[in-house]
Amino acid sequence: MIRFTLIGAGRIGKIHAENIARHPKATLAYVADADAGAARTLAEQWSAKPIALESAVTAQDVDAVLIASSTDTHADWIERCAAAGKPVFCEKPLDLDMVRASACLKTAQQAGIALYLGFNRRYDPSFMRLKQEIVAGTIGRLETLHIISRDPSPPPVEYVKRSGGLFRDMMIHDLDMARWLLGSEPVEVFARGSALVDPAIGAAGDVDTAMVMLRTADGKLCQIANSRRCSFGYDQRIEAFGSDGMVRADNHTATSVTVAGSSGYNTEPALPFFLERYADAYRLELQDFIAALEKQKVELATGEDGRKALQLADAAQRSLTSGQPVAVG
């Protein structure tokens, strides 16, 4: 039985707390948060104990740490876990700054701890099936990849100001998916973006609508489209096109019912947001983290995957600013 400390009792922390508590090979031992009351409430809900931040990763009866705290704390927590010799599963990203992210990754590597990142979309069953079809050669040689990711509504501007920007905060998920599905590293990034949803986002120095083109050394092309607004729900679609065909993963709806009449066909909207859309993915990624601790082969993003996704996000930001394609690395 693997005993976990959970760092962070917010929205994502609550999802992880339930998944840990319900897993047959795991126990939620402790919950820590800067808000002691939130930690206590979540701990009590799942028969765990609240623990002070300073003791969260050094407890002798803890086998692994799951970090679901705010982004600006991730690197510090990873380094504290490295010093304590605790394996880590951390929500994305490592950090918003490449230098800081690389330093914390180096610390984890030198300590020899397992470090995995929460790029949960790798564990969406539909996207996993799409990946399997690409690898199996069902569509022949992969040539182009189209990734669409649109949020139902924009976040508060105060969040945008500290988010690191759309590429590091939102698109970084899609950049990881692109690397995972393409099977070869992007060598060039070209980005365009606008503030079309909320003028305040533009005034804050960010964009809310963006398109990015990635090119790999062997010529594969990937187009990523992001928007902070979508009238029909959480839009999450991927299409892979190859020499012999195409494989596509479409949006999920609450049911698969279609109503037809004289006015045409009517289906339900896409699921409202990521907590509903990726509920299975959060559960399955935890399952594979536990499998990784048992030395099994998994699809989890590593700390190095996190660094490379951030590298692509940085390149996209530079391309947006310069108006020119940017070589990766």
N, C-alpha and C positions, 0 to 999 in steps of 0.2 A: 504494500500500500504506500503510495507516494503522498507525502504530506506537503501541502502547499502553503506558502504565505502569499496573499494577494495584496499588492500595492495599488491602491486606488479604489474608492468605493462609489465612483460616479456611474454614468450611464453604461460604459463598456465594462467597468468592474462588476456591475451587477450581473451582466450576461455571463462573464467568466466565473463568477462565484457560483451561480446555479449549475453551470456545466461541470465544474470541479466537484461540487457536492453530489451530483447525480452520477458521476463516473464510478464504475465498480472498482477501479484500481486506484482511486484518488480520494484524498480527504482534504477538505478545506480546514486547515488548522488555525490560521491567523488572518486577520484583515487589518491593514494599516492605511491611514489616510491623514492628510493635513487637517481635515475636519474630523476630530475624534468622535463626535457624535454620529457622523455618517458611517465611520468604521464600526462603531459599536452596533448600530442598527443593522447593518448588513451582516455582521458576524453572528448576531443573535438569530437572524432569519435562517441561517444555515448551520446552526449549532457549532459555530467556530468561536474563537476568542479575539477580541480587539487587542492590538499590540501597538506600543509606541513606535514611532518611525525610527528612532535610534536603535531599536532592538529588532526591527522587522526581518533583517536578513541574517542575523547572527544567532538566532535561536537554534539550539542544538538538535531539536526535534523537527526541523524543517529540511525537506529533501530538495525542494525546487521553489523558485520564485516566479510569479507571474506579475509583470509590471503593466498596469493599466492606468497610470497616473498621467498628469499633463505632460505634453511633449517636452517642455523645457527641463523636465526632471529625468528623462529616460537615460541619458548618458551617465549622469551621476549615480543612478540606481544600478545600472549595469556594472559600473566600476566597483561599487560597494559589494555587489554579488560576487564579482571576480575575486575581491579580497577575501571574501568569506568562503570561496570555493563552491558556490551554489549555482547549479544550472539555471538558465533564464529563458523564459518566453516573454518577449516584450512587444507591446503594441507598436506599430509603425509610427514615426520613423525613429532611427537611432538618435537623430538630432536634426535641427534645421540647418546647421552649419557643417560643411564638409570636413573642415579641419577637426572640429570637435567630435564628429561622428567617427572619423578615422582613428582618432586617439583612443576613444572608448573601445572601438573594435580591437585595436592592438592590445589594449589592456586585457580584454577578455581572452584573446588568443594566447597571450603570454601566460595567463593563469590556467589555461587549458579547460575552461568551462564550456559546456554546451550553451550556445546562444542562437535562438531562433526568433524571427520577426513575424508579427501578426499581419501578413498580407493574406487575409482570409479568403480572398476571391479564388485563390488556387484550390480551395476546398469546396467551392460551390459545385454540387453534383453535375449540373449542366456544363459548366466550364471544364470540369475534369473529363467528362465524356468527349467534349470537343478536342481537348488535348490528346486523348487516347486515339481519336480518329486521325489526327494529324500524324502522330507517331507511327500508327499502323500503316500509313501510306494510302489510306482510303481515298484521299483527294489528290493523290500523286505528289508532286513536288510543290510545297507551299510557296506561293508567289506574293500574295498580298494578304494583309490582315487589317480588318476594320474594327475598332473598339469604340463603342458609344457609351458614355457614362454621364448622366444628367441627374442632378439632384432636384427634388420637388420644389424647393424654395431656397433662397440665399440665406446664409447664416448672418447673424448680427454683424454690423460693421466693426464693432469692438473686437469680435473674434477674428475677423479678417485681418485686422491690424497686427495681430500677434501670431497669425497662422503660418507665416512664411511665404504666403502667396499661393495662388491656385495650383501651380505646378508641384510645389512641395507638399501641399496639404491634401489636395484632391486627386490630381492626376497621377501622383506617385503610385497609387494603386494600379492604374492602367499601365504605367511604365513598367512596373513589375510583371504584370500580365503579359505585356508585349515581349519582354525578355524570355519569359517562361514558355510562351507559345512559339516564338520565332525559332528558337533553337540555335540562334547565333546572335552575337552581340551587335547592337546598333553602333555604327561608327559615325553617323551624322544625324543631326537634329535640326529641324526647321520649324519654327513656331510663329503663330499669329494669334493675337488676342484682342478683345475689346471689352469695354464695360457697357453692355447692352441691357442688363437686368436691373441694376441699381446704380445710379450715378454716384452714390456715396462710396461704392466700392472702387470706382475709378478715382475719386477724390482721395481715397486712402492709398493710392498707388498700385492697385491690383487690377486684375481683369476678372470677369465672371463668365466669359465666353471665350473658348480657345480651341484651336486646332493645331495639332502637331504631326509632322511627318518624320518618321524614322527610316533610315536606310541601313541595312547591314552590309558587311563586307562582301557577301555573296549576292547582293542585289535585291534581297527581299525588301518589300516596302510595307510600312505599317502606318495607318492614319488613326489618330486618336481625336475624338470630338468630346469636349466637355462643356457643360452649361450648369450654372447655379440655379436654373429654373426649368421646370418641366410641368406642363399643365395636366399631364395624364399619369403622374406618379413618378416612381423611381425608375428611370430608364437605363437598363443595363443589358446591352446586346453586344454580341461578338460574331463576326463573320470571317471565316478563313477560306481563301480561294486558292485553289491549286491547279496544276496542269491537267488533272483528271476530274475535277469537280469542286464542290463547295460544301462546307459544313458550317452550320449556323446555330447559335444559341439565342433564343428570344427572351422577352420579358416574362416574368412570372406574375400570375394573377391569383386572387384568392381562390377562385375555382376555374375549371376549364370550360364552363358553360358558355355557349354562344346562343343568342336569341335571334332568330331570323323573322322578318316580316316584310311588308310592302315597302318599308323605308330602308331596307337593307339588313346587314348583319350588325349585331351589337354584342360586344364582349365587355368584361369588367376592366377597370383601369389596372395599370401595373401596381404592384404592391407599394405601399406608401413610402417606405424608406429602408435604410440598410439593416436595421434591427430585424425587420420582418423578412426582407429579401435574403439575407445571409445567415439566418438562424441556424440552418444545417451546417453551414461552413464554419461558424464559430465552434460548434460542437465537434466537428470532424477534425479541425486543426488541433484542438486540445487532445483528442484521441491520438493523433500522430505525434504530438510532443511527448506524450507518455510512451508511445512506441519508440521514439528516438532515444529516450532515456534507457530503454531496454535494448538499445543497439540495433534497432531495425531500420531499414531504408525507408525514408519518408520524402514527401514533396514540400515540406516546410521551407520557407525562405530563411536563409541563414543571415548572419550579421553581414557577410560579404554581399549577399543579394541586396540587403538594405542599403549598403554603401553605393552599389552600382545604380540602384533606382534613384538615389539622391543625386548621383552624378548626372544622370539623364535629366532630372528636374532642373538642376543648375544650368545645364546646357540649354534647355528650353527657355529658361529665363534670360540667358545671355542672347539667345537668338531673337527673342521677342524685343529686347532692348536695342539690339544692333540692326534688326531687320535682315540679317544674313544667316545662312546655314552655319551651324557650329559643329566642328569636329569634336567627337567625344574623347575625353582624356586630354 
